[in-house]
């Protein structure tokens, strides 16, 4: 039979863990509210930016005029090298939040390697960076303390190299992979093909009726500026959306841990009561046996 003091020690340890996980859940809930609001406001701008850039790509594809020579809108049939940028958390204790992103990155790397396409892996977030370094996967570039504290300036600086390398022809594609916020209980994995811009979602009949116009003399400068802003904000929004999803995942993980600790305390208390009852019964038997032996 288990020692009563050992069981009491286990109950105290699990109870302390329960208090910690409950506190972490409350902290994540408070942080989630702020992160969710920021991501929600940013989503409106990001969606409109994606809509405009996709419409331009569709217009170029269907009309065969205005920016047809811009590499950011060209179809590259046989890519030789691509950049994959992933966003993970700097901290753990958030369930399968990070591993989902890592699995998506590994899957995309394999798909490109099967096609003999080289991949430059660029990581944001301590957990993802440490995972790939531990597994001896080469990282072209990495940064930590950015996914936990999204900063527009640092985000722009990080993604700028990929933008320039794409324009210069050093790479033929750019992907951003992250786990985004869907609602309080669900995260949504995003594998975004950022460059080249895809305009296939627009029908040519829709593009011809578009009110969007591109002045020839401003075409090159305007498209380059717009593409830069589009990619930069895609990167920044990925950080904001990922942070909200991280807090959501951690809140759920801590809630589950708290409930599990509560259930474990109940089990240990039952075990303690049984052990105490057994000890009392043993003592009574010894006393009765002693009295009987004295008769």
C-alpha positions in Angstrom: 0.0 0.0 0.0 1.3 3.5 -0.9 2.7 5.6 1.9 0.2 8.3 3.1 2.9 11.0 3.2 3.9 10.2 -0.4 0.3 10.5 -1.6 -0.1 13.8 0.3 3.0 15.1 -1.4 1.7 14.1 -4.8 -1.6 15.8 -4.1 0.2 19.0 -3.0 2.4 18.9 -6.1 -0.5 18.4 -8.5 -2.5 21.1 -6.8 0.3 23.6 -7.2 0.6 22.6 -10.9 -3.2 23.2 -11.2 -2.8 26.7 -9.8 0.0 27.5 -12.2 -1.8 26.3 -15.3 -5.0 28.1 -14.2 -3.0 31.3 -13.9 -1.3 30.8 -17.3 -4.7 30.3 -18.9 -6.0 33.6 -17.5 -2.8 35.4 -18.7 -3.2 33.9 -22.2 -6.9 34.8 -22.2 -6.1 38.4 -21.5 -3.3 38.5 -24.1 -5.6 36.8 -26.6 -8.1 39.6 -26.4 -5.5 42.2 -27.3 -3.9 40.1 -30.0 -7.2 39.1 -31.6 -8.4 42.7 -31.8 -5.1 43.8 -33.5 -5.3 40.9 -35.9 -8.9 41.6 -36.7 -8.3 45.2 -37.6 -5.2 44.3 -39.6 -7.1 41.6 -41.5 -9.3 44.2 -43.3 -6.3 45.9 -44.8 -4.6 42.6 -45.6 -7.6 41.3 -47.4 -8.0 44.5 -49.4 -4.3 44.5 -50.3 -4.6 40.8 -51.5 -7.7 41.7 -53.5 -6.0 44.6 -55.3 -2.8 42.8 -56.1 -4.7 39.7 -57.3 -6.8 41.9 -59.6 -3.7 43.5 -61.0 -2.2 40.0 -61.7 -5.4 38.9 -63.4 -5.5 42.1 -65.5 -1.9 41.5 -66.6 -2.6 37.8 -67.4 -5.7 38.4 -69.4 -5.0 41.8 -71.1 -1.4 41.0 -71.8 -0.6 44.7 -71.2 0.6 46.7 -68.3 3.4 45.1 -66.3 3.7 42.0 -68.4 7.5 42.2 -68.0 7.3 42.5 -64.2 8.7 39.3 -62.8 6.5 39.5 -59.7 3.5 38.8 -61.9 5.1 36.3 -64.4 4.4 32.6 -64.4 7.6 30.7 -63.7 7.1 27.2 -65.0 10.4 25.6 -63.9 11.5 27.2 -60.6 15.1 26.4 -59.5 15.1 27.9 -56.0 12.4 29.1 -53.7 12.2 30.7 -50.2 10.0 29.2 -47.5 9.4 31.5 -44.5 7.8 30.0 -41.5 6.4 31.5 -38.3 6.4 29.6 -35.0 6.2 30.7 -31.3 9.2 31.7 -29.2 7.6 29.7 -26.3 6.1 26.3 -25.8 3.1 25.0 -23.7 0.7 25.7 -26.5 -0.3 22.1 -27.6 0.3 21.2 -31.2 0.5 24.8 -32.4 4.1 24.7 -33.4 4.3 21.1 -34.7 1.5 21.8 -37.2 3.5 24.6 -38.8 6.7 22.4 -38.8 4.9 19.5 -40.4 3.6 21.8 -43.2 7.1 23.2 -43.8 8.6 19.7 -44.0 5.8 18.6 -46.4 6.5 21.6 -48.7 10.2 21.1 -48.6 9.7 17.5 -49.6 7.4 18.4 -52.5 10.0 20.8 -53.9 12.9 18.4 -53.4 11.0 15.8 -55.3 10.9 18.3 -58.2 14.6 19.0 -57.9 13.9 22.5 -56.7 16.3 24.0 -54.1 14.8 25.5 -50.9 16.1 28.3 -48.8 14.5 28.0 -45.3 14.0 31.2 -43.4 12.6 30.9 -39.8 10.8 33.1 -37.3 10.3 31.8 -33.8 12.6 30.0 -31.4 10.6 26.7 -31.4 10.8 26.2 -35.1 14.3 27.4 -35.5 15.5 25.1 -32.7 13.6 22.1 -34.2 15.3 22.4 -37.6 18.7 23.1 -36.2 18.4 20.0 -34.0 17.4 17.9 -37.0 20.4 19.4 -38.9 18.2 21.2 -41.5 20.1 24.2 -42.9 18.4 27.6 -42.2 19.3 30.3 -44.6 18.2 33.0 -42.2 16.4 33.0 -38.8 15.2 35.4 -36.1 13.7 35.1 -32.6 11.8 37.4 -30.4 9.8 38.7 -33.4 6.8 36.3 -33.4 6.2 37.0 -29.7 6.5 40.8 -30.3 5.6 41.6 -33.9 7.3 44.8 -35.1 6.6 46.2 -38.5 10.1 47.6 -39.0 11.8 44.3 -38.1 9.3 42.4 -40.1 10.0 44.5 -43.2 13.8 44.1 -42.8 13.5 40.4 -42.5 11.4 39.9 -45.7 13.2 42.5 -47.7 16.0 40.1 -48.7 13.5 37.7 -50.2 11.8 40.4 -52.2 15.0 41.7 -53.7 16.3 38.2 -54.4 13.1 37.4 -56.3 13.2 40.5 -58.4 16.9 39.8 -59.2 16.1 36.3 -60.2 18.0 34.6 -57.4 14.8 32.8 -56.3 11.7 31.8 -58.2 9.1 31.7 -55.5 8.2 32.8 -51.9 6.0 31.0 -49.5 4.9 32.1 -46.0 3.7 29.3 -43.6 2.1 30.0 -40.3 -0.7 28.9 -38.0 -3.4 31.6 -37.9 -6.3 32.5 -35.7 -9.7 31.3 -36.7 -11.7 31.5 -33.5 -11.2 31.1 -29.8 -11.1 27.3 -30.1 -9.5 26.8 -33.5 -6.3 27.6 -35.3 -6.0 27.6 -39.1 -2.8 26.6 -41.0 -1.9 29.0 -43.8 0.5 28.0 -46.6 0.6 31.2 -48.7 2.2 31.4 -52.1 3.2 35.1 -52.0 5.4 35.4 -55.1 4.8 35.3 -57.9 1.4 36.9 -57.5 -1.3 34.5 -58.6 -4.1 36.0 -60.7 -5.8 32.8 -61.7 -8.7 33.3 -59.4 -10.0 36.1 -61.6 -11.9 35.4 -64.8 -10.9 37.4 -67.8 -14.5 38.7 -68.2 -14.3 40.1 -64.7 -10.9 41.7 -65.3 -12.1 43.4 -68.5 -14.9 45.0 -66.5 -12.5 46.2 -63.8 -12.3 49.9 -63.0 -8.6 49.4 -62.1 -6.3 51.3 -64.5 -2.5 51.4 -64.7 -0.8 54.4 -66.2 2.0 53.3 -68.6 4.4 55.9 -67.4 3.9 55.0 -63.8 3.7 51.3 -64.3 7.2 50.0 -63.3 7.6 52.3 -60.2 4.0 51.8 -59.1 4.0 48.0 -59.4 7.3 47.6 -57.6 6.2 49.8 -54.8 2.9 48.0 -54.6 4.5 44.5 -54.6 6.9 45.6 -51.8 4.0 46.8 -49.7 2.0 43.7 -50.4 4.7 41.2 -49.4 5.8 43.3 -46.4 2.3 43.4 -45.1 1.7 39.7 -45.8 4.7 39.0 -43.6 3.6 41.4 -40.8 0.0 40.2 -40.8 1.3 36.6 -40.6 3.0 37.6 -37.4 -0.1 39.2 -35.9 -2.4 36.4 -36.9 0.1 33.8 -35.6 0.4 35.6 -32.2 -3.3 35.6 -31.7 -3.5 31.9 -32.6 -0.6 31.1 -30.3 -2.4 32.7 -27.3 -5.6 30.8 -28.3 -3.7 27.5 -28.4 -1.9 28.1 -25.1 -5.2 29.1 -23.5 -6.7 25.8 -24.6 -3.7 23.8 -23.6 -3.6 25.3 -20.1 -7.3 24.8 -19.7 -6.9 21.1 -20.6 -3.9 20.8 -18.2 -5.9 22.4 -15.4 -8.8 20.0 -15.9 -6.4 17.0 -16.0 -4.8 18.2 -12.8 -8.2 18.6 -11.1 -9.1 15.0 -12.2 -5.7 13.7 -10.9 -6.2 15.3 -7.5 -9.6 13.6 -7.2 -8.0 10.2 -8.1 -5.2 10.8 -5.6 -7.6 11.8 -2.8 -9.5 8.5 -3.4 -6.2 6.7 -3.2 -5.3 8.5 0.0 -8.6 7.7 1.6 -8.3 4.0 0.7 -4.7 3.9 2.0 -5.8 5.7 5.3 -8.7 3.3 5.7 -6.4 0.3 5.1 -3.9 1.7 7.7 -6.8 2.1 10.2 -8.0 -1.4 9.5 -4.5 -2.8 10.0 -4.1 -1.0 13.3 -7.5 -2.3 14.5 -6.6 -5.9 13.6 -3.3 -5.5 15.4 -5.1 -4.2 18.5 -7.7 -6.9 18.5 -5.1 -9.6 17.9 -3.1 -8.2 20.9 -6.1 -8.3 23.1 -7.0 -11.8 22.1 -3.5 -13.0 22.7 -3.7 -11.7 26.3 -6.8 -13.7 27.2 
